[in-house]
Amino acid sequence: MDTLTIIAYALILYGALTLYIAFAKPKAIWNLGKIQGFVQLLSEKGTVIFFSIVGVATIVGGVLILMR
């Protein structure tokens, strides 16, 4: 397994975890200061949309690296 494959799998895992946090909103993570800063800046719906975009983008990036 080469380095790019490991990076691709890490990106896919990171994207999946980001989507999980965006939609499940686990209290232990959602109440962290940095995420609450996003909520104050973007509102709760905006934060979910932002995390969803980041999650999907990293998953797509990981898949593109794997397909290369």
Predicted model as a PDB file, atoms N, CA, C, CB and O in Angstrom, pLDDT in the B-factor column:
MODEL        1                                                                  
ATOM      1  N   MET A   1       0.856  -1.171   0.000  1.00 85.00           N  
ATOM      2  CA  MET A   1       0.000   0.000   0.000  1.00 85.00           C  
ATOM      3  C   MET A   1       0.905   1.238   0.000  1.00 85.00           C  
ATOM      4  CB  MET A   1      -0.976  -0.004   1.235  1.00 85.00           C  
ATOM      5  O   MET A   1       1.750   1.401   0.880  1.00 85.00           O  
ATOM      6  N   ASP A   2       0.719   2.086  -0.977  1.00 94.00           N  
ATOM      7  CA  ASP A   2       1.558   3.267  -1.072  1.00 94.00           C  
ATOM      8  C   ASP A   2       0.968   4.433  -0.273  1.00 94.00           C  
ATOM      9  CB  ASP A   2       1.738   3.664  -2.533  1.00 94.00           C  
ATOM     10  O   ASP A   2      -0.134   4.337   0.267  1.00 94.00           O  
ATOM     11  N   THR A   3       1.702   5.505  -0.210  1.00 95.00           N  
ATOM     12  CA  THR A   3       1.329   6.652   0.609  1.00 95.00           C  
ATOM     13  C   THR A   3       0.045   7.316   0.130  1.00 95.00           C  
ATOM     14  CB  THR A   3       2.449   7.661   0.618  1.00 95.00           C  
ATOM     15  O   THR A   3      -0.779   7.714   0.953  1.00 95.00           O  
ATOM     16  N   LEU A   4      -0.143   7.443  -1.167  1.00 95.00           N  
ATOM     17  CA  LEU A   4      -1.352   8.084  -1.690  1.00 95.00           C  
ATOM     18  C   LEU A   4      -2.607   7.296  -1.341  1.00 95.00           C  
ATOM     19  CB  LEU A   4      -1.250   8.246  -3.200  1.00 95.00           C  
ATOM     20  O   LEU A   4      -3.659   7.884  -1.091  1.00 95.00           O  
ATOM     21  N   THR A   5      -2.504   5.980  -1.322  1.00 96.00           N  
ATOM     22  CA  THR A   5      -3.652   5.159  -0.954  1.00 96.00           C  
ATOM     23  C   THR A   5      -4.021   5.380   0.512  1.00 96.00           C  
ATOM     24  CB  THR A   5      -3.355   3.671  -1.213  1.00 96.00           C  
ATOM     25  O   THR A   5      -5.200   5.472   0.852  1.00 96.00           O  
ATOM     26  N   ILE A   6      -3.022   5.465   1.364  1.00 97.00           N  
ATOM     27  CA  ILE A   6      -3.273   5.727   2.785  1.00 97.00           C  
ATOM     28  C   ILE A   6      -3.907   7.099   2.967  1.00 97.00           C  
ATOM     29  CB  ILE A   6      -1.963   5.632   3.598  1.00 97.00           C  
ATOM     30  O   ILE A   6      -4.836   7.252   3.760  1.00 97.00           O  
ATOM     31  N   ILE A   7      -3.418   8.090   2.246  1.00 97.00           N  
ATOM     32  CA  ILE A   7      -3.991   9.436   2.322  1.00 97.00           C  
ATOM     33  C   ILE A   7      -5.434   9.424   1.834  1.00 97.00           C  
ATOM     34  CB  ILE A   7      -3.154  10.434   1.495  1.00 97.00           C  
ATOM     35  O   ILE A   7      -6.294  10.076   2.427  1.00 97.00           O  
ATOM     36  N   ALA A   8      -5.707   8.692   0.765  1.00 97.00           N  
ATOM     37  CA  ALA A   8      -7.066   8.621   0.219  1.00 97.00           C  
ATOM     38  C   ALA A   8      -8.018   8.002   1.240  1.00 97.00           C  
ATOM     39  CB  ALA A   8      -7.084   7.803  -1.093  1.00 97.00           C  
ATOM     40  O   ALA A   8      -9.116   8.519   1.451  1.00 97.00           O  
ATOM     41  N   TYR A   9      -7.614   6.908   1.872  1.00 97.00           N  
ATOM     42  CA  TYR A   9      -8.463   6.286   2.889  1.00 97.00           C  
ATOM     43  C   TYR A   9      -8.667   7.207   4.084  1.00 97.00           C  
ATOM     44  CB  TYR A   9      -7.856   4.963   3.351  1.00 97.00           C  
ATOM     45  O   TYR A   9      -9.758   7.256   4.652  1.00 97.00           O  
ATOM     46  N   ALA A  10      -7.621   7.939   4.468  1.00 98.00           N  
ATOM     47  CA  ALA A  10      -7.741   8.883   5.583  1.00 98.00           C  
ATOM     48  C   ALA A  10      -8.715  10.008   5.232  1.00 98.00           C  
ATOM     49  CB  ALA A  10      -6.358   9.468   5.949  1.00 98.00           C  
ATOM     50  O   ALA A  10      -9.500  10.429   6.082  1.00 98.00           O  
ATOM     51  N   LEU A  11      -8.674  10.497   3.999  1.00 98.00           N  
ATOM     52  CA  LEU A  11      -9.604  11.537   3.563  1.00 98.00           C  
ATOM     53  C   LEU A  11     -11.048  11.038   3.578  1.00 98.00           C  
ATOM     54  CB  LEU A  11      -9.234  12.023   2.163  1.00 98.00           C  
ATOM     55  O   LEU A  11     -11.955  11.756   3.996  1.00 98.00           O  
ATOM     56  N   ILE A  12     -11.251   9.816   3.122  1.00 98.00           N  
ATOM     57  CA  ILE A  12     -12.607   9.254   3.108  1.00 98.00           C  
ATOM     58  C   ILE A  12     -13.115   9.084   4.537  1.00 98.00           C  
ATOM     59  CB  ILE A  12     -12.634   7.895   2.359  1.00 98.00           C  
ATOM     60  O   ILE A  12     -14.271   9.398   4.820  1.00 98.00           O  
ATOM     61  N   LEU A  13     -12.275   8.595   5.432  1.00 98.00           N  
ATOM     62  CA  LEU A  13     -12.663   8.430   6.836  1.00 98.00           C  
ATOM     63  C   LEU A  13     -12.951   9.781   7.485  1.00 98.00           C  
ATOM     64  CB  LEU A  13     -11.560   7.697   7.615  1.00 98.00           C  
ATOM     65  O   LEU A  13     -13.930   9.925   8.217  1.00 98.00           O  
ATOM     66  N   TYR A  14     -12.102  10.765   7.217  1.00 98.00           N  
ATOM     67  CA  TYR A  14     -12.306  12.107   7.772  1.00 98.00           C  
ATOM     68  C   TYR A  14     -13.623  12.702   7.269  1.00 98.00           C  
ATOM     69  CB  TYR A  14     -11.124  13.033   7.401  1.00 98.00           C  
ATOM     70  O   TYR A  14     -14.366  13.309   8.040  1.00 98.00           O  
ATOM     71  N   GLY A  15     -13.907  12.531   5.993  1.00 98.00           N  
ATOM     72  CA  GLY A  15     -15.154  13.042   5.426  1.00 98.00           C  
ATOM     73  C   GLY A  15     -16.370  12.370   6.043  1.00 98.00           C  
ATOM     74  O   GLY A  15     -17.364  13.032   6.341  1.00 98.00           O  
ATOM     75  N   ALA A  16     -16.294  11.057   6.235  1.00 98.00           N  
ATOM     76  CA  ALA A  16     -17.410  10.336   6.845  1.00 98.00           C  
ATOM     77  C   ALA A  16     -17.632  10.793   8.292  1.00 98.00           C  
ATOM     78  CB  ALA A  16     -17.154   8.817   6.800  1.00 98.00           C  
ATOM     79  O   ALA A  16     -18.774  10.966   8.717  1.00 98.00           O  
ATOM     80  N   LEU A  17     -16.556  10.987   9.040  1.00 97.00           N  
ATOM     81  CA  LEU A  17     -16.691  11.458  10.421  1.00 97.00           C  
ATOM     82  C   LEU A  17     -17.239  12.888  10.476  1.00 97.00           C  
ATOM     83  CB  LEU A  17     -15.337  11.389  11.136  1.00 97.00           C  
ATOM     84  O   LEU A  17     -18.014  13.226  11.371  1.00 97.00           O  
ATOM     85  N   THR A  18     -16.837  13.712   9.527  1.00 97.00           N  
ATOM     86  CA  THR A  18     -17.347  15.078   9.478  1.00 97.00           C  
ATOM     87  C   THR A  18     -18.846  15.084   9.186  1.00 97.00           C  
ATOM     88  CB  THR A  18     -16.595  15.895   8.415  1.00 97.00           C  
ATOM     89  O   THR A  18     -19.594  15.849   9.796  1.00 97.00           O  
ATOM     90  N   LEU A  19     -19.281  14.244   8.268  1.00 97.00           N  
ATOM     91  CA  LEU A  19     -20.714  14.149   7.981  1.00 97.00           C  
ATOM     92  C   LEU A  19     -21.479  13.611   9.185  1.00 97.00           C  
ATOM     93  CB  LEU A  19     -20.958  13.253   6.760  1.00 97.00           C  
ATOM     94  O   LEU A  19     -22.585  14.068   9.476  1.00 97.00           O  
ATOM     95  N   TYR A  20     -20.893  12.641   9.887  1.00 97.00           N  
ATOM     96  CA  TYR A  20     -21.531  12.115  11.093  1.00 97.00           C  
ATOM     97  C   TYR A  20     -21.713  13.217  12.135  1.00 97.00           C  
ATOM     98  CB  TYR A  20     -20.699  10.961  11.681  1.00 97.00           C  
ATOM     99  O   TYR A  20     -22.783  13.334  12.732  1.00 97.00           O  
ATOM    100  N   ILE A  21     -20.688  14.014  12.353  1.00 96.00           N  
ATOM    101  CA  ILE A  21     -20.768  15.097  13.335  1.00 96.00           C  
ATOM    102  C   ILE A  21     -21.794  16.132  12.898  1.00 96.00           C  
ATOM    103  CB  ILE A  21     -19.390  15.760  13.530  1.00 96.00           C  
ATOM    104  O   ILE A  21     -22.522  16.672  13.731  1.00 96.00           O  
ATOM    105  N   ALA A  22     -21.859  16.415  11.606  1.00 96.00           N  
ATOM    106  CA  ALA A  22     -22.796  17.423  11.109  1.00 96.00           C  
ATOM    107  C   ALA A  22     -24.240  16.998  11.310  1.00 96.00           C  
ATOM    108  CB  ALA A  22     -22.542  17.697   9.636  1.00 96.00           C  
ATOM    109  O   ALA A  22     -25.082  17.822  11.668  1.00 96.00           O  
ATOM    110  N   PHE A  23     -24.538  15.730  11.086  1.00 96.00           N  
ATOM    111  CA  PHE A  23     -25.936  15.304  11.123  1.00 96.00           C  
ATOM    112  C   PHE A  23     -26.357  14.702  12.458  1.00 96.00           C  
ATOM    113  CB  PHE A  23     -26.184  14.309  10.037  1.00 96.00           C  
ATOM    114  O   PHE A  23     -27.511  14.861  12.857  1.00 96.00           O  
ATOM    115  N   ALA A  24     -25.455  14.013  13.163  1.00 97.00           N  
ATOM    116  CA  ALA A  24     -25.824  13.402  14.443  1.00 97.00           C  
ATOM    117  C   ALA A  24     -25.677  14.386  15.601  1.00 97.00           C  
ATOM    118  CB  ALA A  24     -24.967  12.164  14.704  1.00 97.00           C  
ATOM    119  O   ALA A  24     -26.359  14.255  16.617  1.00 97.00           O  
ATOM    120  N   LYS A  25     -24.794  15.366  15.452  1.00 95.00           N  
ATOM    121  CA  LYS A  25     -24.516  16.387  16.461  1.00 95.00           C  
ATOM    122  C   LYS A  25     -24.317  15.783  17.861  1.00 95.00           C  
ATOM    123  CB  LYS A  25     -25.654  17.403  16.493  1.00 95.00           C  
ATOM    124  O   LYS A  25     -25.073  16.097  18.781  1.00 95.00           O  
ATOM    125  N   PRO A  26     -23.301  14.917  18.025  1.00 96.00           N  
ATOM    126  CA  PRO A  26     -23.052  14.365  19.360  1.00 96.00           C  
ATOM    127  C   PRO A  26     -22.683  15.481  20.331  1.00 96.00           C  
ATOM    128  CB  PRO A  26     -21.929  13.301  19.313  1.00 96.00           C  
ATOM    129  O   PRO A  26     -21.838  16.325  20.031  1.00 96.00           O  
ATOM    130  N   LYS A  27     -23.322  15.477  21.492  1.00 95.00           N  
ATOM    131  CA  LYS A  27     -23.173  16.588  22.436  1.00 95.00           C  
ATOM    132  C   LYS A  27     -21.729  16.836  22.846  1.00 95.00           C  
ATOM    133  CB  LYS A  27     -23.998  16.325  23.664  1.00 95.00           C  
ATOM    134  O   LYS A  27     -21.314  17.988  22.969  1.00 95.00           O  
ATOM    135  N   ALA A  28     -20.957  15.777  23.058  1.00 95.00           N  
ATOM    136  CA  ALA A  28     -19.572  15.935  23.501  1.00 95.00           C  
ATOM    137  C   ALA A  28     -18.734  16.699  22.472  1.00 95.00           C  
ATOM    138  CB  ALA A  28     -18.946  14.565  23.770  1.00 95.00           C  
ATOM    139  O   ALA A  28     -17.827  17.446  22.841  1.00 95.00           O  
ATOM    140  N   ILE A  29     -19.031  16.518  21.206  1.00 95.00           N  
ATOM    141  CA  ILE A  29     -18.267  17.187  20.154  1.00 95.00           C  
ATOM    142  C   ILE A  29     -18.932  18.495  19.751  1.00 95.00           C  
ATOM    143  CB  ILE A  29     -18.118  16.272  18.933  1.00 95.00           C  
ATOM    144  O   ILE A  29     -18.247  19.495  19.536  1.00 95.00           O  
ATOM    145  N   TRP A  30     -20.258  18.501  19.645  1.00 94.00           N  
ATOM    146  CA  TRP A  30     -20.977  19.673  19.157  1.00 94.00           C  
ATOM    147  C   TRP A  30     -20.833  20.863  20.110  1.00 94.00           C  
ATOM    148  CB  TRP A  30     -22.452  19.337  18.963  1.00 94.00           C  
ATOM    149  O   TRP A  30     -20.915  22.012  19.676  1.00 94.00           O  
ATOM    150  N   ASN A  31     -20.623  20.602  21.390  1.00 94.00           N  
ATOM    151  CA  ASN A  31     -20.508  21.685  22.369  1.00 94.00           C  
ATOM    152  C   ASN A  31     -19.083  22.191  22.554  1.00 94.00           C  
ATOM    153  CB  ASN A  31     -21.040  21.226  23.689  1.00 94.00           C  
ATOM    154  O   ASN A  31     -18.838  23.009  23.440  1.00 94.00           O  
ATOM    155  N   LEU A  32     -18.143  21.728  21.743  1.00 94.00           N  
ATOM    156  CA  LEU A  32     -16.780  22.246  21.815  1.00 94.00           C  
ATOM    157  C   LEU A  32     -16.753  23.719  21.399  1.00 94.00           C  
ATOM    158  CB  LEU A  32     -15.833  21.412  20.919  1.00 94.00           C  
ATOM    159  O   LEU A  32     -17.579  24.166  20.604  1.00 94.00           O  
ATOM    160  N   GLY A  33     -15.813  24.444  21.938  1.00 94.00           N  
ATOM    161  CA  GLY A  33     -15.745  25.880  21.701  1.00 94.00           C  
ATOM    162  C   GLY A  33     -15.613  26.272  20.238  1.00 94.00           C  
ATOM    163  O   GLY A  33     -16.261  27.217  19.789  1.00 94.00           O  
ATOM    164  N   LYS A  34     -14.789  25.562  19.500  1.00 94.00           N  
ATOM    165  CA  LYS A  34     -14.581  25.923  18.093  1.00 94.00           C  
ATOM    166  C   LYS A  34     -15.843  25.706  17.266  1.00 94.00           C  
ATOM    167  CB  LYS A  34     -13.429  25.110  17.502  1.00 94.00           C  
ATOM    168  O   LYS A  34     -16.172  26.524  16.407  1.00 94.00           O  
ATOM    169  N   ILE A  35     -16.544  24.616  17.521  1.00 95.00           N  
ATOM    170  CA  ILE A  35     -17.777  24.368  16.774  1.00 95.00           C  
ATOM    171  C   ILE A  35     -18.846  25.373  17.179  1.00 95.00           C  
ATOM    172  CB  ILE A  35     -18.277  22.927  17.008  1.00 95.00           C  
ATOM    173  O   ILE A  35     -19.604  25.839  16.328  1.00 95.00           O  
ATOM    174  N   GLN A  36     -18.921  25.713  18.453  1.00 95.00           N  
ATOM    175  CA  GLN A  36     -19.883  26.712  18.888  1.00 95.00           C  
ATOM    176  C   GLN A  36     -19.550  28.087  18.309  1.00 95.00           C  
ATOM    177  CB  GLN A  36     -19.923  26.777  20.413  1.00 95.00           C  
ATOM    178  O   GLN A  36     -20.448  28.902  18.096  1.00 95.00           O  
ATOM    179  N   GLY A  37     -18.266  28.348  18.053  1.00 95.00           N  
ATOM    180  CA  GLY A  37     -17.891  29.572  17.348  1.00 95.00           C  
ATOM    181  C   GLY A  37     -18.455  29.602  15.938  1.00 95.00           C  
ATOM    182  O   GLY A  37     -18.936  30.637  15.477  1.00 95.00           O  
ATOM    183  N   PHE A  38     -18.395  28.461  15.253  1.00 93.00           N  
ATOM    184  CA  PHE A  38     -19.009  28.357  13.930  1.00 93.00           C  
ATOM    185  C   PHE A  38     -20.518  28.569  14.023  1.00 93.00           C  
ATOM    186  CB  PHE A  38     -18.699  26.987  13.294  1.00 93.00           C  
ATOM    187  O   PHE A  38     -21.106  29.243  13.178  1.00 93.00           O  
ATOM    188  N   VAL A  39     -21.147  27.989  15.056  1.00 95.00           N  
ATOM    189  CA  VAL A  39     -22.594  28.124  15.213  1.00 95.00           C  
ATOM    190  C   VAL A  39     -22.955  29.592  15.424  1.00 95.00           C  
ATOM    191  CB  VAL A  39     -23.103  27.263  16.397  1.00 95.00           C  
ATOM    192  O   VAL A  39     -23.941  30.069  14.862  1.00 95.00           O  
ATOM    193  N   GLN A  40     -22.177  30.309  16.222  1.00 96.00           N  
ATOM    194  CA  GLN A  40     -22.460  31.731  16.441  1.00 96.00           C  
ATOM    195  C   GLN A  40     -22.239  32.539  15.174  1.00 96.00           C  
ATOM    196  CB  GLN A  40     -21.587  32.281  17.568  1.00 96.00           C  
ATOM    197  O   GLN A  40     -22.958  33.504  14.914  1.00 96.00           O  
ATOM    198  N   LEU A  41     -21.254  32.151  14.392  1.00 96.00           N  
ATOM    199  CA  LEU A  41     -20.932  32.905  13.179  1.00 96.00           C  
ATOM    200  C   LEU A  41     -21.886  32.585  12.027  1.00 96.00           C  
ATOM    201  CB  LEU A  41     -19.500  32.615  12.753  1.00 96.00           C  
ATOM    202  O   LEU A  41     -22.327  33.487  11.315  1.00 96.00           O  
ATOM    203  N   LEU A  42     -22.205  31.296  11.844  1.00 95.00           N  
ATOM    204  CA  LEU A  42     -22.969  30.869  10.669  1.00 95.00           C  
ATOM    205  C   LEU A  42     -24.399  30.435  10.974  1.00 95.00           C  
ATOM    206  CB  LEU A  42     -22.257  29.747  10.001  1.00 95.00           C  
ATOM    207  O   LEU A  42     -25.169  30.203  10.042  1.00 95.00           O  
ATOM    208  N   SER A  43     -24.772  30.319  12.213  1.00 95.00           N  
ATOM    209  CA  SER A  43     -26.012  29.727  12.715  1.00 95.00           C  
ATOM    210  C   SER A  43     -25.888  28.207  12.658  1.00 95.00           C  
ATOM    211  CB  SER A  43     -27.247  30.218  11.889  1.00 95.00           C  
ATOM    212  O   SER A  43     -24.972  27.671  12.036  1.00 95.00           O  
ATOM    213  N   GLU A  44     -26.807  27.531  13.304  1.00 95.00           N  
ATOM    214  CA  GLU A  44     -26.726  26.071  13.375  1.00 95.00           C  
ATOM    215  C   GLU A  44     -26.892  25.431  11.999  1.00 95.00           C  
ATOM    216  CB  GLU A  44     -27.787  25.530  14.332  1.00 95.00           C  
ATOM    217  O   GLU A  44     -26.159  24.507  11.645  1.00 95.00           O  
ATOM    218  N   LYS A  45     -27.846  25.921  11.235  1.00 96.00           N  
ATOM    219  CA  LYS A  45     -28.087  25.372   9.893  1.00 96.00           C  
ATOM    220  C   LYS A  45     -26.890  25.636   8.980  1.00 96.00           C  
ATOM    221  CB  LYS A  45     -29.371  25.982   9.277  1.00 96.00           C  
ATOM    222  O   LYS A  45     -26.495  24.762   8.209  1.00 96.00           O  
ATOM    223  N   GLY A  46     -26.319  26.819   9.063  1.00 96.00           N  
ATOM    224  CA  GLY A  46     -25.150  27.151   8.258  1.00 96.00           C  
ATOM    225  C   GLY A  46     -23.948  26.295   8.611  1.00 96.00           C  
ATOM    226  O   GLY A  46     -23.172  25.916   7.734  1.00 96.00           O  
ATOM    227  N   THR A  47     -23.789  25.986   9.903  1.00 96.00           N  
ATOM    228  CA  THR A  47     -22.687  25.130  10.333  1.00 96.00           C  
ATOM    229  C   THR A  47     -22.860  23.718   9.798  1.00 96.00           C  
ATOM    230  CB  THR A  47     -22.588  25.106  11.860  1.00 96.00           C  
ATOM    231  O   THR A  47     -21.887  23.098   9.369  1.00 96.00           O  
ATOM    232  N   VAL A  48     -24.079  23.203   9.818  1.00 96.00           N  
ATOM    233  CA  VAL A  48     -24.337  21.868   9.275  1.00 96.00           C  
ATOM    234  C   VAL A  48     -24.055  21.848   7.783  1.00 96.00           C  
ATOM    235  CB  VAL A  48     -25.790  21.435   9.550  1.00 96.00           C  
ATOM    236  O   VAL A  48     -23.468  20.891   7.278  1.00 96.00           O  
ATOM    237  N   ILE A  49     -24.462  22.884   7.074  1.00 97.00           N  
ATOM    238  CA  ILE A  49     -24.203  22.964   5.637  1.00 97.00           C  
ATOM    239  C   ILE A  49     -22.701  23.040   5.370  1.00 97.00           C  
ATOM    240  CB  ILE A  49     -24.920  24.187   5.022  1.00 97.00           C  
ATOM    241  O   ILE A  49     -22.198  22.373   4.466  1.00 97.00           O  
ATOM    242  N   PHE A  50     -21.985  23.844   6.148  1.00 97.00           N  
ATOM    243  CA  PHE A  50     -20.539  23.979   5.981  1.00 97.00           C  
ATOM    244  C   PHE A  50     -19.836  22.649   6.213  1.00 97.00           C  
ATOM    245  CB  PHE A  50     -19.987  25.038   6.937  1.00 97.00           C  
ATOM    246  O   PHE A  50     -18.994  22.239   5.414  1.00 97.00           O  
ATOM    247  N   PHE A  51     -20.184  21.972   7.314  1.00 97.00           N  
ATOM    248  CA  PHE A  51     -19.567  20.678   7.602  1.00 97.00           C  
ATOM    249  C   PHE A  51     -19.925  19.647   6.534  1.00 97.00           C  
ATOM    250  CB  PHE A  51     -20.001  20.176   8.983  1.00 97.00           C  
ATOM    251  O   PHE A  51     -19.107  18.788   6.201  1.00 97.00           O  
ATOM    252  N   SER A  52     -21.137  19.728   5.998  1.00 97.00           N  
ATOM    253  CA  SER A  52     -21.546  18.793   4.951  1.00 97.00           C  
ATOM    254  C   SER A  52     -20.720  19.007   3.681  1.00 97.00           C  
ATOM    255  CB  SER A  52     -23.047  18.953   4.645  1.00 97.00           C  
ATOM    256  O   SER A  52     -20.295  18.044   3.042  1.00 97.00           O  
ATOM    257  N   ILE A  53     -20.501  20.252   3.325  1.00 98.00           N  
ATOM    258  CA  ILE A  53     -19.699  20.560   2.135  1.00 98.00           C  
ATOM    259  C   ILE A  53     -18.265  20.073   2.327  1.00 98.00           C  
ATOM    260  CB  ILE A  53     -19.716  22.082   1.840  1.00 98.00           C  
ATOM    261  O   ILE A  53     -17.683  19.471   1.425  1.00 98.00           O  
ATOM    262  N   VAL A  54     -17.696  20.336   3.508  1.00 97.00           N  
ATOM    263  CA  VAL A  54     -16.330  19.882   3.785  1.00 97.00           C  
ATOM    264  C   VAL A  54     -16.253  18.367   3.761  1.00 97.00           C  
ATOM    265  CB  VAL A  54     -15.846  20.413   5.141  1.00 97.00           C  
ATOM    266  O   VAL A  54     -15.312  17.806   3.200  1.00 97.00           O  
ATOM    267  N   GLY A  55     -17.232  17.691   4.364  1.00 98.00           N  
ATOM    268  CA  GLY A  55     -17.241  16.236   4.389  1.00 98.00           C  
ATOM    269  C   GLY A  55     -17.347  15.627   3.009  1.00 98.00           C  
ATOM    270  O   GLY A  55     -16.601  14.706   2.676  1.00 98.00           O  
ATOM    271  N   VAL A  56     -18.265  16.132   2.202  1.00 98.00           N  
ATOM    272  CA  VAL A  56     -18.439  15.600   0.843  1.00 98.00           C  
ATOM    273  C   VAL A  56     -17.198  15.889  -0.003  1.00 98.00           C  
ATOM    274  CB  VAL A  56     -19.699  16.211   0.173  1.00 98.00           C  
ATOM    275  O   VAL A  56     -16.778  15.041  -0.791  1.00 98.00           O  
ATOM    276  N   ALA A  57     -16.617  17.062   0.151  1.00 98.00           N  
ATOM    277  CA  ALA A  57     -15.432  17.410  -0.633  1.00 98.00           C  
ATOM    278  C   ALA A  57     -14.248  16.502  -0.295  1.00 98.00           C  
ATOM    279  CB  ALA A  57     -15.052  18.873  -0.395  1.00 98.00           C  
ATOM    280  O   ALA A  57     -13.504  16.100  -1.189  1.00 98.00           O  
ATOM    281  N   THR A  58     -14.068  16.177   0.984  1.00 98.00           N  
ATOM    282  CA  THR A  58     -12.949  15.298   1.335  1.00 98.00           C  
ATOM    283  C   THR A  58     -13.197  13.864   0.872  1.00 98.00           C  
ATOM    284  CB  THR A  58     -12.709  15.323   2.848  1.00 98.00           C  
ATOM    285  O   THR A  58     -12.261  13.173   0.470  1.00 98.00           O  
ATOM    286  N   ILE A  59     -14.445  13.416   0.924  1.00 98.00           N  
ATOM    287  CA  ILE A  59     -14.754  12.074   0.415  1.00 98.00           C  
ATOM    288  C   ILE A  59     -14.497  12.018  -1.090  1.00 98.00           C  
ATOM    289  CB  ILE A  59     -16.228  11.690   0.729  1.00 98.00           C  
ATOM    290  O   ILE A  59     -13.896  11.065  -1.587  1.00 98.00           O  
ATOM    291  N   VAL A  60     -14.951  13.035  -1.806  1.00 98.00           N  
ATOM    292  CA  VAL A  60     -14.714  13.067  -3.256  1.00 98.00           C  
ATOM    293  C   VAL A  60     -13.216  13.122  -3.556  1.00 98.00           C  
ATOM    294  CB  VAL A  60     -15.429  14.279  -3.897  1.00 98.00           C  
ATOM    295  O   VAL A  60     -12.745  12.452  -4.474  1.00 98.00           O  
ATOM    296  N   GLY A  61     -12.476  13.904  -2.798  1.00 97.00           N  
ATOM    297  CA  GLY A  61     -11.042  13.967  -2.994  1.00 97.00           C  
ATOM    298  C   GLY A  61     -10.367  12.635  -2.756  1.00 97.00           C  
ATOM    299  O   GLY A  61      -9.473  12.249  -3.509  1.00 97.00           O  
ATOM    300  N   GLY A  62     -10.782  11.924  -1.713  1.00 97.00           N  
ATOM    301  CA  GLY A  62     -10.225  10.607  -1.437  1.00 97.00           C  
ATOM    302  C   GLY A  62     -10.552   9.608  -2.535  1.00 97.00           C  
ATOM    303  O   GLY A  62      -9.701   8.813  -2.935  1.00 97.00           O  
ATOM    304  N   VAL A  63     -11.775   9.651  -3.017  1.00 97.00           N  
ATOM    305  CA  VAL A  63     -12.170   8.729  -4.096  1.00 97.00           C  
ATOM    306  C   VAL A  63     -11.406   9.041  -5.371  1.00 97.00           C  
ATOM    307  CB  VAL A  63     -13.689   8.810  -4.357  1.00 97.00           C  
ATOM    308  O   VAL A  63     -10.984   8.126  -6.079  1.00 97.00           O  
ATOM    309  N   LEU A  64     -11.222  10.322  -5.672  1.00 97.00           N  
ATOM    310  CA  LEU A  64     -10.466  10.694  -6.879  1.00 97.00           C  
ATOM    311  C   LEU A  64      -9.012  10.236  -6.792  1.00 97.00           C  
ATOM    312  CB  LEU A  64     -10.520  12.213  -7.095  1.00 97.00           C  
ATOM    313  O   LEU A  64      -8.430   9.812  -7.790  1.00 97.00           O  
ATOM    314  N   ILE A  65      -8.431  10.322  -5.608  1.00 96.00           N  
ATOM    315  CA  ILE A  65      -7.059   9.837  -5.446  1.00 96.00           C  
ATOM    316  C   ILE A  65      -7.010   8.328  -5.653  1.00 96.00           C  
ATOM    317  CB  ILE A  65      -6.506  10.206  -4.049  1.00 96.00           C  
ATOM    318  O   ILE A  65      -6.080   7.819  -6.279  1.00 96.00           O  
ATOM    319  N   LEU A  66      -8.002   7.608  -5.134  1.00 95.00           N  
ATOM    320  CA  LEU A  66      -8.026   6.148  -5.310  1.00 95.00           C  
ATOM    321  C   LEU A  66      -8.194   5.748  -6.775  1.00 95.00           C  
ATOM    322  CB  LEU A  66      -9.154   5.538  -4.480  1.00 95.00           C  
ATOM    323  O   LEU A  66      -7.619   4.756  -7.224  1.00 95.00           O  
ATOM    324  N   MET A  67      -8.982   6.524  -7.511  1.00 95.00           N  
ATOM    325  CA  MET A  67      -9.248   6.194  -8.912  1.00 95.00           C  
ATOM    326  C   MET A  67      -8.079   6.555  -9.827  1.00 95.00           C  
ATOM    327  CB  MET A  67     -10.502   6.907  -9.382  1.00 95.00           C  
ATOM    328  O   MET A  67      -8.034   6.114 -10.976  1.00 95.00           O  
ATOM    329  N   ARG A  68      -7.167   7.324  -9.346  1.00 87.00           N  
ATOM    330  CA  ARG A  68      -6.039   7.791 -10.144  1.00 87.00           C  
ATOM    331  C   ARG A  68      -5.015   6.749 -10.401  1.00 87.00           C  
ATOM    332  CB  ARG A  68      -5.398   8.926  -9.494  1.00 87.00           C  
ATOM    333  O   ARG A  68      -4.013   7.019 -11.064  1.00 87.00           O  
TER     334      ARG A  68                                                      
ENDMDL                                                                          
END                                                                             
